[in-house]
Amino acid sequence: MLQLNRKSLENKTAWAAAGIELPQFDYEQVAKNTATNPQWVHFGAGNIFRGFVAHAHQKLLDSGKANTGIVTVDTFDYELIDSVYKAYDNLTLLVLMSANGTFHKKVISSIVEALAIEKQRKEEYDRLFACFENPSLQLASFTITEKGYALHDAQGKYLDIVAKDIENGPEYPIHLMSIVTSLAYRRFLKGRLPMTFLSLDNCSHNGDKLRASVLAIANEWVQRGHVEASFIQYLEDEQKITFPLSMIDKITPRPSSIVQQSLQEQGVEGMEIIITSKNTYTAPFVNAEISEYLVIEDKFTNGRPALEEAGVIFTDRDTVNKVETMKVTTCLNPLHTALAVSGCLLGYTLIADEMKDPSLRKLVENIGYEEGLPVVVDPGILNAKQFLDEVIHERFANPFIPDTPQRIATDTSQKVGIRFGETIKSYVAREDLDVTSLTSIPLAIAMWCRYLLGINDAGEPFELSPDPLMEVLQQRLQGASLGDTSSNVKAIIEDEQLFGVNLYEIGLGTKIEDMFHEMLAGAGAVREALLKYVG
């Protein structure tokens, strides 16, 4: 039997017989190089990092175009570091799944250190300090989700944890953005050493969000006398510190029991799926789709890995913005959100199964091809129509990607303004287009409002996905119930902060309200609305 550890990897013949590709570089030498001269620290130890970012770097190591590995850090779910990194010698078994059922399996070994950052683990904290105080460090990257950059609550006040960090200063802060600012300060004290902070999160203007949070905390520390005023100058000096934009796109969902069983049948032991106490679904393997895109603003101050050799596109800021806008506002994310809320309402638990539903497939085709492409931003380096074709015909329809509408429905209130609002605003701005002609996007918004009731189309309660505004939104729907078509939903639809535009002023508010009321008529009303507006 094979085990995912470094000793077991020495049996190359057995791994080859199992059809699993092994690393092609001298790990011991790379680990030694990293210990002395770390170049890359990554925050956020989840699946997208292991299944995409670390894999890209392994390609460089395998081809001799890199000689140090990645130090990964988690400041939230320490159990993740212990249970899937240290327990497996920081190895990951990557399983890339084609829509035709072919599995390509590869051991990822580019992660050479894994640190859980909490006060009780002083040795790991000190190692992180040492990395940031070393002139060799080139970049810190992040896959922490959009809310990881948030400093404020729904009322605009600092989160309690952030407020404490602001008062306490840079010594052992708790919130990740405070930790990052503290680490940057250590680098400042060592002689204003240059480096780059690179957000790889799937959100609009990710680098700007990271920069804004770091500067906000730094400014608060300056005002309280915790740090020198010149620290702000250092952070704002683009000869020293940069926060590039990026666009990342790859589905790396929760671990699949099908993949787990396949690996066990091939003789790989210890492939149990783990649910941590913080409800992180993980495993020693990562299952992922084959499609992947990473476009990065080429703005680094202390060198960078040659990731263009691994398929990453480096370009200018404007092009990154265009690619991100294409994906997030027209060609992928709006379709995902529409499938998420409709899937929850209709009882689906797999995106691929939704794509077999003629009405839901037609819904996302309409949002993408009919309503999105007329206003799509052409990034030049990718063809929007081809990208959309791949999303609809291959990626969403892949039955081996266990991606769920419930996962994608998480934090929808934070997404609707970008995923639907931007296309709506583009229609308003164009004289040759009529915003009131939109049907599928308004229907998706109405379905989200209907979803917020937590009652599915069969009239049964279901568990809503986490959302920071859930309590506020449900208060606005108080009194709404199935069968009551007079329920007030206007307080949500008219919220310009949610959608980035006043939907009533531009002529869509009443349409969305009417659709919502139609879906309240009784059991089966969501399906009837889909048939009416989509077919």
N, C-alpha and C positions, 0 to 999 in steps of 0.2 A: 504493500500500500504506500502511496505517496503522501507526504505531508508538506504543507507550505512553510518550510523553514530553510535556512541556508545550508544546513547539513544535508537535507534531502535533495537539494538542487545539484549536489555533486553527482548524483545518479542520473546523468544526462540521458542515458539510453532509455531508462524507464519513463522519463518525462516525454521524450520524443515518441515513445510507443503510445503514450496517451494523447498524442497530438497537441501537446502544449509547448509553445515556443519559449525558450529561456533567454535571459539577458546574455549579451555578447561582450561584456566589458569586465574589467578587473575590479570587482566590487571593493576588495580590501584596499586597493590603492585609491579608489575614488573616495571611500570613507575617510581615509587618512588625509587626503587633500582637503576634504570638506571640514574636517575637524580643525585644521590649521588655518585655512583660508576660505571660509564660507562665502558663497556668492549669492545664494538665493534662499530666502526665508519665505515660506507660504503660510498664511493664516486661513484656517478653515479646512478641516481634514476630511471633508465629505466625499461623496461619490464623483462629483464633477471634477474635483481635483485629482483623485486617484485614476479615474477612467479617461481623462483627457489631458490635463496639464502635465501630470507626471509621466504619462505615456509619451507625450511629445518630447519631453526632456530625455527620456530613455532612448529615443531614436538618435539623439545627438551623442549620448554616451556610447551607444552601440557602434556608431560610425566614427568615433574618435574626435568628434567636434566639440566635446565638453569633457572636463576632467574632474568636476565636482558634482555632488548630488544636491538634492533639495532637503532643507530642514523644514519640517512642517510643524505647525503650532495650532493647538486648540485652546481657547480660553473659556469655552462654554461647557462642552460635554467631555469631561476628562475621561469618562468611561470609554469613549470612542478610542482614545489614544491607547489605553490599556488593553482593550479587548480585541481590536482589529489591527493595531500597529505593533505594539511591543510583543503581543502574544504570537505574532507571526513574523518576527524579525523584520518588521517594516515592509514586508512583501505584500503585494496585491496580485490576485489572479484576475486578469481582465478577460471578459468574455464579450466579444463583439458579435452582435446577432443580426444576420441578414433577414430580410423579409421572406426569403425562400427557405429559411430554416437552417442555413449553414451557420455554425458557430466557429469563430476563430478565437483561440485561447492563447493567452500570453502572460507570463509572469513579469510584473513590473517591479523593478528593483532600484529605481532612481531616487527613492526617498531613503535617505541614510540616517536621519534622526527624526524622532517624533517627540514633541514636548507638550506636556499638559501644564499650562501656566496658572498656578494658584499659589497663594502664599505658603502653603504647607510644603510645597515642592521647591525648596530654595535652590537645589542643585540645578533644576531645569530652568528656573527663572534666571539664575546666574549665567547659564549657557546662552540663553536668549540675549541677555545683556552683552555678553562677550561677542556674539555674532554682530550686533549692531555697533559695537565699538571698534570693530575690525575694519580697516580701510578697504579690505577685499570685497565687502558686501556691495553687490550691485543693485539688487532689488528686493522689495517685499511685495508679494502679490497676495490677492484676497479673493476667496469665494465664500462669503459669509452671509449671502442673501441681502437684499436691499435694506431690510430693517436693521441689519447690523451696523449701518452708518447713522441710524436715527439717534438723535440726542434728546428729542422733545416728545412729550406725550400729546394726546389729541387736543389738549387745551393750549399747546404751545409752550408749556413749562418744561424745564429740564427734567428728565427722568430722575428719580430719586438717586439712583446709582451714579448718574453723571454729576448731579449736584454735589454729592459727597466727594467724588474725585476732584471736582473743581475746588472745593474748600481744602482738601487734603494735599493737593499738589502732586508732583510727578513721582513721589515715592510709593511704589506698589499700588497703583490704581487698579480698578476692577473692570470697568467697562472697556471693551476692546479699543474703542477710539481713543480713550484716555491712555491705555497701554501703548498704543502706537505713537501717540504724541510724546509720551514719556521716553520711548525708545529713540525717537527722533532727537529729543533733547540730549540724550546721552551722546548721540553722534555729533551734535552741535558742540558739546563740551570737549570732545576729542579733537577739535580743530576744524569744525564746520565741514565734515566729510561729506562728499556728494553721494547720492543714491536716488533711486526711483521707487515710488509707491504706486503699484499697478493694480487697480481693481479689475477683476475678471468676472464680476457679477453681472447677471442678466438683468440690467436695469439701465434706464436712460441716463446718459451723461455720468456714468459711474465714477470716473476719475474726479469729476467736479464735486460729486457728493462726498467722496473721501477727503478731498482737499478742504472742503468747507467745514467738515467735522473736526479735522485736525486743527485748522486755524481757529475755529471757535473755542476749542479747549485751550489752545495756546494763548489766545488773547485773554481768556478768563484768568489764566495763571499769571500772565503779566500784570493784570490789574490788581491781583492780590499779592504781588511781590514774590511769587514762587519761582519765576524764571525771569531772565533778562529780556528787555524789550528787543534787543538785537536777535533774539531767537525767532521772532516774527519775520525779520528781514531775511534770515537764513531760509525759512520755510518758503518765502515768496520769491527767492532768488532762483530763477530757472537754470542758472549755471550750476546750482548745487542740488536743488530738489525739484522733481517733477512728478506730476500726477496724470499720466497719459489716459486718454479714453480708450476703451476697447469694446468690441462686440463679440460675444461668445455664444455659440449655439451648438448644443449636443444634448440629447436626452439620455440621462443616466439615472433611471428610476430606482425605486426600492429593489432590493435583491429578489430575484425570481426563484420560486420553489422548483420550477422546471429546470433552471440552470443548476441549482443545487443538486437535484437528483441526477442530472447528466454528469456532473463532476464526480459525484459519489460512484456512479456506475463505471466511470473510467478509472476508479481506484484512488481518487484523491480524498483523503480523510479530513475531518475537522472543518467541513464547509457549512457549519450551522449558521442559520440566520439569527441575528442578535437584535433585540430591542432593548436599548439602554433605558435607564431610569428617567431620562429626559425625553423619551419617546423617539429617539433616533433609530431608524431601521437601517441596519448595516450588516455586513458579512465580510469574511476574508476575501470574497470575490466581489467584483463590480460587473454587472451586466449593462450593456450600453448599445445604442444603435451605432451603425458604422458611420453615418453622416456626421460631419463635424466642421465647424467654421470658427476661426478665431482671427479677428482683425484688430491690430493694435496700432495706436498712434506712436510713431517711431521718435520718441522723445526721452532719451535716457542719458543720464549725466555721468555714469561711472561704468559704462560698458553694459552689455547684455548678452544672454545666451543667443546663439545663432539659430533661433527657432524657425526662421524662414526655411531652413533645411528640413524642417519637420512639417511643413505645410501651413505654417502660420503666415498671415499676410501682414507686413508692416507698411504703413502708409501715412498720409498726413491726416490732421485732425478733421478736416472737412469731409474727407472720404469715409473715415470711421463713423462720423455723424450720419452720413447718408446711408451706409450699410445698416447701422443700428435703426435708423428711422424706417428703412424698408422692412426690416424684420419685425420690429416691435409694433409698428403702427398699421401695417397692411398685410404682410405675407406669412406671418406665423403666429405671433402672440394673440392677435384678436381672434383668430380661429380657435386657438387653444382655450381661451377664456369662454368662448361661446360653447364649445364642447364640454367644458368643465361644469358650468351651471346647468346646462340642459341635460347632461348625463346624470348629474345628481338627482334632478327632478324626475327623470325617466327610469331611474334604477340601474343605470349602467355602472360597472366597476372597472371597465377597461376601455381606453380610448380606441383601440383597434376595433372593438365590437361596435362602438358608436359609428365608425366609418362604414359599417355594413348596413346601418339604418338609412334608407334612402332619403328621408327628410333631413336628418342631421348632416348627412354628406352634402346634400344640396344647400343647406344653410351655410356651411363653411365655404363651399364653392362660390356661393353668392357674395359672401363677405370678402373673399379673396379676389376672385376674378372680376365680378361685376361691380362691386362697390369700392374695392381697394385699389386695383390696378390703374383706374383712371387718374388717381392722385398719387401713385407711388413715386417715391424719390428714387431716381436712377443713380446708383452709386458708381457706375462705370466699371468696377472690378468684378461685379457679379450681375448676372442677368435675373431680374426680378421674376419674370414669367417662369424661367427654368427652376428657380429656387422654390416658387410656389407649387409648381408641378411635383417636385420632389417631396415637399411637405405633404401634399394631399394624397399622392398616389403611392408613395413608398414609406414615408416616415410615420405618419399617423396611422396608416393601415397595417403596419408591421405587427403581427399577432404575438411576436416574441418579445416585444417591449412591454413589460407589465406596468405601463403608466396609467394612472387612474385619474378620473375627473375629480375625485375628492382631493388628491394632492394638488392638482392645478388650481382648484377653487380657493386655495389658501390665499389670504390677503387680497382678495379681488378688489376691495375698496381702494387699495393703493395702486391699482393697475388700470381701472376703467378709463381714467382720464387720458392716459397715453394710448391704450390699445384701441379705444373707440373715439375718444375726444379729438385726437389729432386728425383723423380722417374726416370727421364732421367739420372741423375748422377749415380744412382744406376745401371742402365743398362750399362752405360759406364764402371763402376768399375768391373762388373761381367764378367768373361771370358766365362761363359756358356750362356750369353745372348747377343743378337744383338740389339743395340739401334736403328738401321735403320729398324728393324721389327715393331717398334711402328707405329701405324696408327691413333688410336682414340685420343691420347693425342696431336699429331701434328695437327690433324683436329680441336681440341678444341682451340689450340693456333691460328690457321689460322682464325677461326671464331671470336675470340676476335679481331684480326686485322681488319677483315671485319666489325665487330660491331662498331669500332671506327669511321667509316665513318658517322654513324648516319642515315643510309638509310636502311630500312628493306628489306626483300626478295621480297616484292611486289613493291619495288622501291619508297617507300614513306618515308619521313623523320620521325624520332622519337626522343624523348628526351633521351639523354645519361645520365646515372647515374653519380653522382659526383665522381670525381677522381682527386687527386692532380697533376697528370701528364697529364691530358687531353689536355691541351693547347700544351704542348711539343710534345705529341704523334701525335696530329692532324697536327702539323706543318710538322712532318716527312712524313705524308701522303698527304701533299698538292699536289693538282693536280689529286689525285686518284678519280675516278668516276665510276659509274656503266656503264658497256659496254667497259671500257678501261682496257683490260687485260694486258697492259704493265706497269701499275702503279707501282711505286717504293715502296716497303714495307720493303726492306732490312734493312733500318736504324732502324727499330723496331726489326726485327728478330735477327739482329746481336748484339743487346745490351745485353752484358753479365751481366750488373747490374740488368736488368729486370728478366732474367731467371736463373741467377746463373751459366750459362755455355754458351760457344760460340756454338750456335746451328749449325753454318756452319762447324766448325772444327770437330764436332762429326758426321756429315753426315745427320742432320735433317733440316738444314736451307733451302736448295733448295726444299725439299719435302713440307715444310710449305708454302714457297713462291708460289709454283705451285698450292697448294690447295687454297690459297688466290686468285690467279688470276682466277682460275676456278669459284670461288664464285662471281667474278666481271662480269661474262659474260653477265648478264642481269637479269631481274626479274625471280625468281624461281631458280636461280643458286645455292643458299645455299641448298635448298631442294634437288637438283640434286646431289650436292656433298655429302650430307648425304647418299643418296641412293647408290651412287657409292662406298663410303668407309665403310659404316656401314651396309647398306641393309634396 
